[in-house]
Amino acid sequence: MQKGILYALAAVIAVAVIVVAGLTLFNGGSDDKLPEYQKDTGTVYGNADGNCFIDETDKKIIQRIIDGKASLKDYPFADSKDIDIVNKYISKQKCTIKVLDAENKIIDIQYPISNVIVLCGSNLAPLINILDISDRIVGAAYTGEKINHYRDYPIEQGIKNGTITQISTKGTTADLELVKDLRDKDCHFMMTEYSSMYDLDSDENVSKLNTMGIDVLRMEARDPGQDMRSMAVFGILLNRSEQAKSYQDFMNDIYSQIDSKVGSKAGTHKVLISSTVNNLSGLGSGYNSMIEMAKGVNVADWTSSTKAVAVGDTWFLDPKYSVDMMFIGSTSDYGGSGFTAANIQKVMDIYPDHNAMKNGKIYMYSTGIPVVCRIAYYAQAMYPDSFDANWAHNVHQSFIDKFFKIGFTVDENLCFKLLNA
């Protein structure tokens, strides 16, 4: 299944250097250069100022463009046609809203949106908590073998009480008949988390879903900060702008703290990181971006997302990969029983001769942890002298307390653990 690399999002941090992207979008087969915009922008046409809201401020900007007092170049998601859309959006009238998705395609979305289908894994799931849209979700598909009781509580409860149809238990399968039934119940919108292993939002199935009358919006939820753009977009489309802004504020505060605390040490610590026990993450991975946001350097030199590893492999013993610390991702019962003994043993079997193992610096982390919390753990592990002893733990706990619908007390040994101290 072919999918474009998603560039959707990135954090805007006042104290950090922000990369601004000039992207090429594809609209009806014609290629046009999209003006540059900051990557946390809510890329919804009509959102002239690029934040989490479409409101009177956007109308004023668009009118200034119409009057020749402002330049469209400075407001790439505004033009003279958008003012009508803004008026309809504010009054919640039926209209078609155009969105630049994570594959740099302009997608038409029917507005307002009543019911929603979600296709997500561990990265989009926390965002659903934050958006507080469980009462509007009528169908859900997950990539994991089971729904997590804490992270996915709203959807778990909806499935139990019959208000949410579980379309699939894996992202690699698709039950379009169930989706068709939901379309007959006034559902015309599916929000998805990009993953190359999904099938329900493959190009082929998206075409089928569109034929059914369902708009599919593919957004990135894994790369640090990229989820901030997704949140802005979803916040606008689902009238949850305040929730989206609250999330962005939380993220920016934590990233600013990391930048301030690490300071001139940034980039001095080199690591390897994996997305799963068996896959070391490359430069094309969102996990590489997480290490960068934590002020470290991933020494991987392959451009693909991952590179497989197995018991008996020795290629990662090359001196260029000789780092004193590794972060190994693992599925776990997040908030519950933690890591499996089998996954821990697998790490011990694969990396016994790596110097990170010999130095006692292999950390296992749960891939169920929200992105910003993972980054907090990475930063503190790499630069322990720059942080209070419980700083990352407190970030994680405050995230749970603020955004999750059912709370739990964070136990670091069950979500971020030093394996070989």
C-alpha positions in Angstrom: 0.0 0.0 0.0 1.5 3.3 -1.1 1.2 6.3 1.1 2.9 9.7 1.0 5.2 10.7 3.8 3.2 12.9 6.2 4.6 16.3 7.0 1.5 17.6 8.7 2.7 19.1 11.9 5.5 20.4 14.3 5.7 22.3 17.5 5.9 26.1 17.5 8.2 26.8 20.4 9.1 30.4 21.2 12.5 29.5 22.5 13.4 27.0 19.8 14.3 27.3 16.2 11.2 26.5 14.2 11.3 25.0 10.7 8.8 26.5 8.3 7.7 24.3 5.5 7.0 25.1 1.9 5.0 22.2 0.8 3.6 21.1 -2.6 0.0 20.3 -2.5 -2.0 18.2 -5.0 -5.4 19.4 -5.9 -7.3 17.8 -8.7 -4.2 16.6 -10.5 -2.7 20.1 -10.8 0.5 21.0 -8.9 0.7 24.4 -7.2 3.2 25.6 -4.7 1.7 26.2 -1.3 3.0 29.3 0.4 5.1 28.7 3.5 3.3 28.3 6.8 4.2 27.3 10.3 3.7 23.6 11.0 1.3 23.9 13.9 -1.1 25.8 11.7 -4.7 24.6 11.6 -4.6 24.1 7.8 -8.3 24.6 7.2 -9.1 27.1 4.4 -10.8 30.0 6.0 -8.5 29.8 9.1 -6.6 32.9 7.9 -4.5 33.4 11.1 -3.6 29.7 11.3 -4.6 29.1 14.9 -7.1 26.6 16.4 -10.2 28.8 15.7 -12.2 30.1 12.8 -13.8 33.3 14.0 -14.4 37.0 13.4 -10.6 37.6 13.4 -10.3 35.5 10.3 -13.1 37.4 8.6 -11.3 40.7 9.2 -8.1 39.4 7.7 -9.9 38.1 4.7 -11.7 41.4 4.2 -8.3 43.2 4.4 -7.0 40.9 1.6 -10.1 41.7 -0.4 -9.6 45.4 0.2 -5.9 45.2 -0.9 -4.7 46.0 2.6 -3.1 42.6 3.3 -1.3 40.0 1.2 -2.6 36.5 0.6 1.1 35.5 0.7 1.1 36.2 4.5 -2.1 34.3 5.1 -2.0 31.2 2.9 -5.3 29.7 4.1 -7.3 32.8 3.3 -8.6 34.2 0.0 -11.5 36.2 -1.1 -13.8 33.1 -1.4 -13.2 32.1 2.2 -15.2 34.8 3.8 -18.4 33.1 2.8 -17.2 29.8 4.3 -16.2 31.6 7.5 -19.7 33.1 7.8 -21.3 29.7 7.3 -18.9 28.0 9.7 -19.6 30.5 12.5 -23.3 30.1 12.1 -22.9 26.3 11.6 -24.6 26.3 8.2 -24.0 23.4 5.8 -21.0 24.0 3.6 -17.9 22.3 2.2 -14.7 23.1 4.1 -11.3 22.4 2.4 -8.5 21.0 4.5 -4.9 20.4 3.7 -4.3 16.9 5.1 -1.1 15.2 6.2 -0.3 14.0 2.7 -0.4 17.6 1.4 -3.7 17.0 -0.4 -6.7 19.3 -0.3 -9.7 17.3 1.1 -13.3 18.4 1.0 -15.1 18.0 4.3 -18.9 18.2 4.7 -19.6 20.6 7.6 -21.1 20.6 10.2 -19.9 17.1 11.3 -22.4 15.2 13.5 -21.1 11.7 13.9 -17.5 10.5 13.6 -15.6 7.2 12.8 -12.1 7.0 14.2 -9.2 4.9 13.0 -6.4 5.2 15.5 -3.6 3.6 17.5 -1.7 4.7 20.6 -1.0 8.2 19.2 -4.4 9.5 18.1 -6.1 7.9 21.1 -5.0 10.5 23.7 -6.1 13.3 21.3 -9.6 11.9 21.3 -9.6 12.2 25.1 -8.6 15.8 24.8 -11.0 16.7 22.1 -13.9 15.2 24.2 -15.8 13.8 21.3 -16.7 10.4 22.6 -20.4 11.3 22.4 -20.0 11.8 18.7 -18.0 8.7 17.9 -20.2 6.0 16.3 -17.4 3.7 15.0 -13.9 2.9 16.1 -11.0 0.8 14.7 -7.8 0.2 16.6 -4.4 -1.2 15.6 -3.7 -2.9 18.9 -4.9 -6.3 20.0 -7.1 -4.7 22.7 -8.3 -1.3 23.7 -6.5 0.2 26.7 -8.7 0.7 29.7 -7.2 4.1 30.7 -6.1 5.8 27.5 -9.1 4.6 25.5 -11.6 4.8 28.3 -14.3 6.9 26.5 -14.3 4.5 23.5 -14.1 1.4 25.7 -17.2 2.6 27.5 -19.0 3.5 24.2 -18.4 0.0 22.9 -19.6 -1.6 26.1 -22.8 0.4 26.2 -23.5 0.0 22.4 -23.1 3.6 21.3 -19.9 2.9 19.4 -19.5 0.1 16.9 -16.0 -1.6 16.9 -15.3 -1.7 13.2 -12.1 -3.6 13.6 -9.7 -4.8 16.2 -6.7 -4.3 13.9 -5.7 -1.6 11.5 -4.8 -4.3 8.9 -8.4 -5.4 8.4 -11.4 -3.5 7.2 -15.1 -4.2 7.5 -16.7 -1.8 5.1 -20.1 -3.3 5.6 -20.1 -2.0 9.2 -18.9 1.4 8.0 -21.7 1.4 5.4 -24.2 0.8 8.2 -22.8 3.8 10.1 -23.1 6.0 7.0 -26.8 5.1 7.0 -26.9 6.5 10.5 -25.8 10.0 9.4 -22.0 9.5 9.7 -20.0 11.1 6.9 -16.6 11.7 8.5 -13.7 9.5 9.4 -10.6 10.8 11.2 -7.5 8.6 11.0 -4.0 8.4 12.4 -1.5 7.7 9.6 0.3 4.4 9.6 1.6 2.4 6.7 0.2 -0.8 8.3 -3.5 0.4 8.1 -5.9 -0.9 5.5 -9.1 0.8 6.4 -7.7 4.2 5.2 -5.7 2.8 2.3 -6.1 4.7 -1.0 -8.3 2.0 -2.3 -10.6 1.9 0.7 -10.7 5.7 0.9 -12.0 5.8 -2.6 -14.7 3.3 -1.6 -15.5 5.3 1.5 -15.8 8.5 -0.5 -18.2 6.7 -2.9 -20.3 5.9 0.2 -20.4 9.6 1.1 -17.8 9.4 3.9 -15.0 12.0 3.9 -11.7 10.6 5.2 -9.1 12.9 6.8 -5.7 11.4 7.3 -3.6 13.3 9.8 -0.3 12.7 11.7 -0.5 12.1 15.4 2.9 10.7 16.2 5.6 13.2 15.4 6.2 15.7 18.2 4.3 18.9 17.3 2.8 17.4 14.2 -0.1 16.3 16.5 -0.5 20.0 17.3 -1.5 20.8 13.7 -3.8 17.8 13.7 -5.4 19.0 16.9 -5.9 22.5 15.4 -7.6 21.0 12.4 -9.8 18.5 14.3 -10.6 21.3 16.8 -11.9 23.5 14.0 -13.8 20.8 12.2 -15.4 19.3 15.4 -16.0 22.6 17.2 -13.5 21.7 19.9 -11.1 24.7 19.4 -10.7 25.4 23.1 -9.6 21.9 23.8 -7.1 22.0 20.9 -5.7 25.2 22.2 -5.3 23.8 25.7 -3.3 20.9 24.3 -1.1 23.2 22.3 -0.4 25.3 25.3 0.5 22.3 27.4 2.9 21.0 24.7 4.6 24.3 24.2 5.1 24.8 27.9 6.8 21.4 28.3 9.0 21.9 25.2 10.0 25.3 26.4 11.0 23.8 29.7 13.2 21.2 28.0 14.8 23.9 25.9 15.5 26.1 28.8 16.7 23.3 31.2 19.0 21.6 28.6 20.3 24.9 27.3 23.8 24.7 25.7 24.0 20.9 26.3 21.5 20.4 23.4 22.7 17.9 20.8 25.6 16.6 23.0 23.9 13.3 23.8 23.7 10.6 21.1 21.4 7.6 21.3 19.6 4.8 19.4 15.9 4.5 19.7 13.4 1.9 18.5 9.7 2.0 17.7 9.3 -1.6 18.7 11.7 -4.1 20.2 12.6 -5.4 16.8 12.9 -2.1 14.8 15.5 0.6 15.4 14.2 4.0 14.2 15.8 5.8 11.3 15.9 9.4 10.2 12.5 9.1 8.5 10.7 8.1 11.8 8.7 10.2 14.1 10.8 8.7 16.9 13.8 10.5 15.4 11.9 13.7 15.8 11.1 12.9 19.4 14.8 12.5 20.2 15.5 15.8 18.5 12.8 17.5 20.5 14.3 16.0 23.7 17.6 17.7 22.6 19.4 14.5 21.7 20.8 13.0 18.5 19.8 9.7 16.9 22.9 8.2 15.4 20.9 6.2 12.8 22.1 6.9 9.3 19.3 5.1 7.4 16.5 7.4 6.0 13.7 4.8 6.3 11.4 4.8 9.3 12.9 1.6 10.8 15.5 -1.0 10.3 14.8 -4.5 11.5 17.0 -6.2 14.1 17.0 -9.8 15.3 18.9 -12.1 17.6 22.3 -12.7 16.2 22.5 -9.4 14.2 25.8 -7.5 14.6 25.5 -4.6 12.2 24.5 -2.2 15.1 27.8 -3.0 16.8 29.6 -0.9 14.2 31.5 1.9 16.1 29.3 4.6 14.4 26.3 3.2 16.4 28.3 2.9 19.6 26.2 5.0 21.9 26.0 4.6 25.7 22.2 4.8 25.8 19.2 3.2 24.0 15.5 3.7 24.2 13.5 0.6 23.3 9.8 0.9 22.5 7.5 -1.8 23.6 3.8 -2.5 23.7 2.5 -2.8 27.2 -0.6 -2.7 29.3 -0.3 1.0 29.7 -1.4 2.0 33.2 -1.8 -1.6 34.1 0.6 -4.5 34.4 3.3 -2.9 32.3 5.9 -4.6 30.1 5.8 -8.3 29.3 8.6 -10.6 30.5 8.9 -11.8 26.9 9.6 -8.4 25.5 12.2 -7.6 28.2 14.0 -10.9 27.5 13.9 -10.2 23.8 15.9 -7.0 24.3 18.4 -8.9 26.5 18.8 -11.5 23.7 19.2 -9.0 20.8 21.6 -6.4 22.4 23.8 -8.3 24.8 27.1 -7.0 23.2 26.1 -3.5 22.6 27.8 -1.0 24.8 24.5 0.5 25.9 23.8 -2.9 27.5 27.2 -3.0 29.0 26.9 0.5 30.4 23.6 -0.3 32.0 21.7 2.3 30.0 19.0 0.6 28.1 15.6 2.1 28.8 12.3 0.4 27.8 9.3 2.7 27.3 5.7 2.0 26.6 4.5 3.1 23.1 1.2 3.9 24.8 2.7 6.9 26.5 1.5 10.3 25.0 4.2 11.8 22.8 5.0 14.8 25.0 5.5 12.5 28.0 7.9 10.2 26.1 9.9 13.2 25.1 10.1 14.4 28.8 11.4 10.9 29.8 14.0 10.9 27.0 15.2 14.4 27.9 15.6 13.6 31.6 17.3 10.3 30.9 19.9 12.0 28.6 20.5 15.1 30.7 19.7 14.0 34.3 21.6 16.9 35.8 19.4 19.4 34.1 16.1 18.2 35.6 14.7 17.6 39.1 14.6 13.9 39.9 10.8 13.5 39.3 10.3 16.1 36.5 9.4 13.7 33.7 7.2 11.7 36.1 5.3 14.9 37.0 4.9 15.9 33.4 3.3 12.5 32.7 1.1 12.6 35.8 -0.1 16.1 35.0 -1.0 15.1 31.4 -3.1 12.2 32.8 -4.8 14.4 35.4 -5.5 17.1 32.9 -6.6 15.2 29.7 -7.6 11.6 30.5 -11.2 10.8 31.3 -10.2 8.2 33.8 -7.1 8.9 35.8 -4.4 6.6 37.2 -1.3 7.1 39.2 1.7 6.8 37.0 4.2 4.1 37.9 7.4 4.7 36.0 8.4 1.0 36.2 5.3 0.2 34.2 5.9 2.7 31.4 9.6 3.9 31.4 12.1 1.5 32.9 15.8 1.1 33.1 16.3 -2.5 32.2 19.9 -3.3 33.0 21.0 -1.0 35.8 
